[in-house]
């Protein structure tokens, strides 16, 4: 193929890719970005309403200053140019001018700073909250622990639910592509929600634009913020701190419901957690553990080690791995305590899930150890640490 043909094919490919992207973006995302959106996200909290007002107020002030300063400058250039016979004036200083161009900018800055300071102070006031939720960033998912208020004791991981087929362009993309999760944070409308943020591995940032909330989640540190949603609906955001290879696959979804629906959700969630709790003394078969482990692996491990167990980047392959095929105690230790880029999973997922996923990895793909890891094995190992 000659150069012209190659260039033409490349252009056609780019046009096709652009068309596909536009097709995906042809619908507004519920609770997320809108088609042809230029302004901030529509506010769902009073804080975000104030942010909107501050944004436009300061934009107008800056625009007026811009037009005024450049208007005077261009007027002076045009009306006092040498070709019209203008002659430059000779003067040294003017105390009046010095005072004017000092006082006026000072007043402008104060006028902008006072309402901004009021809003920033309000953003940091996390007192008198109705519900407190601990939010932990992981590579690459969010963990939520309801630690105070209605729903206390509820905890779960929230993971991207967009399929790998869609990500790899093997299946259609929905209008919530990369902004959908398997388990949403649920909160009641009109209640003050305090968020305590931290991270398990690297720095993340919990962000919902419609709430006016963006708070870093830093390993070893505890930060807090708050929001009070004024309307029912689903609101979307993403981790907004570059946190690694899967940074783009770490969405945040908050579903705001009525107080009655929230109470019902709490009851259902606690019932679900009770049903899923493990009996450490129960003995599972190989097939039972493999079936459960496959689900745990897909939700928590496949993003790094790949669904086929081949690994990627700094994450090693598990298929024919010396660790997976070696003494099981070594694999226990890595999952419970972490190693290098591998985070610790103790306290993140249950002992039963850890036992199941170890069983799965030791008996999936080309690995055929025949070993069945039981919940009690993990309980004993963790207690021994």
Helices and strands as residue ranges (DSSP letters): H 3-24, H 46-79, G 82-84, H 95-123, E 131-138, E 141-148, E 155-158, H 164-167, E 185-188, E 193-199, E 204-208, G 209-211, E 213-217, E 223-227, E 233-238, G 247-249, E 251-257, H 259-276, H 286-300, H 302-305, H 322-325, H 328-337, H 351-361, H 375-384
